[in-house]
Amino acid sequence: MRRNAGFTLIELAATMSVVAILAGIAAPSFAGFIERQRASAAITSLMTHMSLARVAAISRNQRAVLCPTPDGVDCEPGTDWSQGWMLFLDEDGNRKPDSNDEIVRIDLEPTSRHLRMISTSGRQQLRYLPDGRSAGTNLSVSICNKSGELLGQVIVNNMGRPRSERPKVSTPCPA
């Protein structure tokens, strides 16, 4: 006599139960992994644009400005970088994109909608001089999740070098 090959209903139910339990255990850590990857992508994108701004200022011997923008036309007067940023060459030094200023790059919605990017209140935009320096105070852009936890920061010193930093312990997002 030959037995039919296959699974019984009891074997299938037991297997599905084990899979459901393992998925329930893995889901929270996977969500944290996705959040960390989103923050890493945002940090990398911002640092790349900061480096591009510095190179543009040096190679074209002009002031270059990287500022937050919601529409790609004007610089946002606030500290929210979440909606995007633009890079332009500032011929007249007024820190605003004018009709004769060359727009080098616009990046709208550069990050996930699950992240907030906020700069320090003392310095809302990044300005590079023709020698590559970023005169003034340091600029820090904080990348936070929607629950207000700091995931990372990009800091630009006065010499114009951007660097990234991640908190080792859970830290609230700076206001």
Phi and psi in degrees as a GROMACS rama.xvg file:
@    title "Ramachandran Plot"
@    xaxis  label "Phi"
@    yaxis  label "Psi"
@TYPE xy
-114.465  133.498  ARG-2
-86.7227  148.538  ARG-3
-72.999  134.894  ASN-4
-82.1895  143.278  ALA-5
144.28  -173.677  GLY-6
-106.108  147.671  PHE-7
-86.8627  165.903  THR-8
-63.1485  -35.3761  LEU-9
-68.0533  -42.8407  ILE-10
-63.2956  -41.9296  GLU-11
-64.4099  -42.7814  LEU-12
-64.2402  -41.4105  ALA-13
-64.5799  -43.1743  ALA-14
-64.3167  -43.9411  THR-15
-64.9347  -34.6115  MET-16
-64.8566  -44.1112  SER-17
-63.6667  -43.4248  VAL-18
-62.7848  -41.7159  VAL-19
-64.2514  -40.7949  ALA-20
-65.4751  -45.4893  ILE-21
-63.7708  -38.6898  LEU-22
-65.9325  -38.5065  ALA-23
-64.9409  -33.8541  GLY-24
-74.476  -39.0768  ILE-25
-80.5796  -25.2665  ALA-26
-59.3563  -46.1117  ALA-27
-62.4302  -41.4028  PRO-28
-69.8349  -31.3249  SER-29
-68.2935  -36.5612  PHE-30
-64.3958  -40.1946  ALA-31
-64.0521  -38.5635  GLY-32
-62.4091  -44.7783  PHE-33
-62.7351  -41.856  ILE-34
-63.1447  -42.5154  GLU-35
-64.4086  -36.9106  ARG-36
-69.1999  -37.6377  GLN-37
-62.5676  -42.8329  ARG-38
-64.77  -40.7704  ALA-39
-62.0985  -41.8099  SER-40
-63.9447  -40.3176  ALA-41
-65.9889  -42.8624  ALA-42
-62.0551  -45.8828  ILE-43
-62.9592  -44.1246  THR-44
-62.3061  -45.9552  SER-45
-64.9924  -43.8339  LEU-46
-65.0895  -35.1461  MET-47
-64.0906  -43.5573  THR-48
-69.3252  -33.5724  HIS-49
-66.0252  -41.582  MET-50
-65.6719  -39.3017  SER-51
-62.5494  -39.4324  LEU-52
-63.7137  -42.1323  ALA-53
-65.2483  -43.6383  ARG-54
-63.9279  -40.2432  VAL-55
-63.0749  -41.3381  ALA-56
-64.6863  -43.1643  ALA-57
-71.7123  -48.8317  ILE-58
-69.6929  -29.2142  SER-59
-101.772  -1.00734  ARG-60
54.1598  45.5778  ASN-61
-140.266  161.78  GLN-62
-71.0192  138.434  ARG-63
-123.688  139.743  ALA-64
-124.495  132.022  VAL-65
-114.527  118.336  LEU-66
-136.75  155.11  CYS-67
-70.9685  143.94  PRO-68
-148.375  138.779  THR-69
-88.8877  -20.0535  PRO-70
-127.408  -7.50331  ASP-71
79.7212  9.81992  GLY-72
-113.422  -48.2861  VAL-73
-122.512  155.339  ASP-74
-77.5535  138.814  CYS-75
-72.9822  129.46  GLU-76
-73.8468  -12.1865  PRO-77
-92.6694  -159.616  GLY-78
-110.24  7.46252  THR-79
-89.0247  114.652  ASP-80
-100.94  4.61312  TRP-81
-66.4011  -30.7449  SER-82
-83.593  -15.5113  GLN-83
142.238  178.18  GLY-84
-148.565  162.627  TRP-85
-135.614  149.978  MET-86
-119.616  125.66  LEU-87
-141.069  156.996  PHE-88
-90.0587  125.164  LEU-89
-101.432  90.5394  ASP-90
-65.803  -42.628  GLU-91
-92.4626  -4.23955  ASP-92
75.5386  18.2878  GLY-93
-89.6789  0.577001  ASN-94
63.3108  23.8161  ARG-95
-131.325  142.187  LYS-96
-73.309  117.13  PRO-97
-103.152  174.586  ASP-98
-64.604  -29.7949  SER-99
-91.9059  -4.76315  ASN-100
-81.1895  138.716  ASP-101
-83.8658  125.395  GLU-102
-84.852  116.812  ILE-103
-85.8582  -42.5138  VAL-104
-156.92  140.89  ARG-105
-128.001  131.153  ILE-106
-131.09  97.7999  ASP-107
-91.5352  140.574  LEU-108
52.2131  57.4383  GLU-109
-77.2884  -13.1165  PRO-110
-125.116  176.548  THR-111
-70.4161  149.809  SER-112
-69.2377  -7.78424  ARG-113
-86.9527  -3.64765  HIS-114
-116.51  151.724  LEU-115
-117.677  139.254  ARG-116
-122.911  117.003  MET-117
-126.634  131.39  ILE-118
-94.326  170.138  SER-119
-65.7744  147.969  THR-120
-71.5627  -25.8881  SER-121
-74.0536  -20.8168  GLY-122
-144.969  105.444  ARG-123
-90.4849  -17.4006  GLN-124
-135.713  163.789  GLN-125
-108.71  124.044  LEU-126
-122.614  125.554  ARG-127
-105.826  136.827  TYR-128
-85.4239  165.47  LEU-129
-58.7506  -21.2452  PRO-130
-89.9549  3.40683  ASP-131
91.5987  -1.20522  GLY-132
-81.7512  156.192  ARG-133
-119.061  79.612  SER-134
-63.6131  150.468  ALA-135
112.51  -156.858  GLY-136
-83.9136  164.986  THR-137
-63.3626  147.946  ASN-138
-109.787  130.526  LEU-139
-123.285  128.761  SER-140
-113.65  118.935  VAL-141
-96.0968  133.51  SER-142
-105.425  120.135  ILE-143
-128.64  155.137  CYS-144
-87.1553  175.476  ASN-145
-67.4513  -21.0659  LYS-146
-87.471  4.78354  SER-147
87.3893  20.1429  GLY-148
-98.8274  133.157  GLU-149
-73.4166  125.827  LEU-150
-103.286  -25.6206  LEU-151
178.566  168.443  GLY-152
-140.128  151.24  GLN-153
-116.881  125.077  VAL-154
-121.635  131.98  ILE-155
-113.435  124.488  VAL-156
-86.27  179.352  ASN-157
-67.2137  -22.6303  ASN-158
-80.5037  -7.3739  MET-159
97.7851  2.25459  GLY-160
-85.7106  121.544  ARG-161
-84.1476  145.847  PRO-162
-141.481  156.535  ARG-163
-112.506  157.438  SER-164
-148.068  139.964  GLU-165
-123.54  137.678  ARG-166
-70.2931  143.726  PRO-167
-83.8457  -26.8725  LYS-168
-123.736  162.647  VAL-169
-60.1363  125.202  SER-170
-130.761  137.252  THR-171
-70.2611  149.195  PRO-172
-69.1778  134.869  CYS-173
-62.9252  143.48  PRO-174
